[in-house]
Amino acid sequence: MNRRKKPRIVCVSTRGAGFTLVEVMVSLTVLGFILLMIFGAFRLGLSAWERGDSIKEEYQKVRIISQLISQQIKSFVPYKIKTKKAEGDYLAFNGKARSLRFVSALPIKAKQPEGFVYVVYEFKEGSGGEGGRLILYEQRVLNRDFFEDELKEELGISLLEGIDNIRFEYYQEEDLDKNQPEGWIEEWNAKEAKAFPRALKMTILQKNGKGNREEWPITLMASLPAYQFEEVRTVPSRFGRRSLQQMPPPQGN
C-alpha cells in the first residue's frame, strides 16, 4: 500500500536580501561622521590658506613701507639749526625708543621733491585692545624753530596699523675719552651729543595668534651716510635760485 508523502515546507531566510532598520541607522551615522571629518578638514585647510594669504599681504605691505622709510633715512641731511637762544646752534636729530626726528631731502607724502623736509616717525598705542600705529609727520623746513614746534595731528598719516610696538635703536661708536662703549642704544640726542649716530635700526613688534610677542621678520637697518656733521650752506646760483651744497666748516689759516 502506497502512502502519500507529505509535502515538505521549506523556509527560506530573507535576512541576506536586505538591511534592517538598525543597520541602516548605523551606516548613516558612520557616513555622517566621515563627511563631517572631511568637511572639517576642508574648512581647516581653507582657513589656513586665507590666513597665510593675509599674512603674506601684510608682510608685503610692511616690506614696501620699510623700503620707503629706508630711502628717506638714507637721504638724511646733517642739518644744523640756527637759534638765537643762549644754548646756541644744534643738530636737527632726536631719536628715542618710539620716535625719530630728523631732516631729509626725500619726502614721502609729496609727489615731487620740494627741498628739505622735517620728518617725524612716532608710534602711538591703540585703545580698547587694538594695535598701535606708526604715524608719519612731514613739513618743509621753512622757519627757524621748526624743530621745537608742536606736531599737528591733522598733518600725520598712518603708515602701519595693528602693530604692537615700534623699537628704534641707534649705533654709537666707541670713544675711550668719554668712556663710551660701542653698540646699540635706545636714545640719541644730537643736541647733547653734538654728533649723529653711525646707523639706526627700526624693528616692528607684532603679537602672534596666541597673544605672545614676536618680532616681524623685517628689521630696517640703515646707515647714515653723513653721520659726521658738515654744515649745510646756501649760495646763490647764476639762475637766480638758491642751490644747496654741503660745504665743510671753514679752516683757519
Protein Blocks (a to p, Z undefined) as FASTA:
>chain_A
ZZddddddddddfklmpccfklmmmmmmmmmmmmmmmmmmmmmmmmmmmmmmmmmmmmmm
mmmmmmmmmmmmmmpccdddddfbfnopaddddddfkbccdddfbdfklmbdebjadddd
dddddeehiacdddddddddfbfmlmmpccdfklpccfbghiabdcddddddddfklopa
edddfbdcfklnopacfbdcdddddddfkopacddfbdcddddfklpccdddddddfkop
acdddddddddZZ
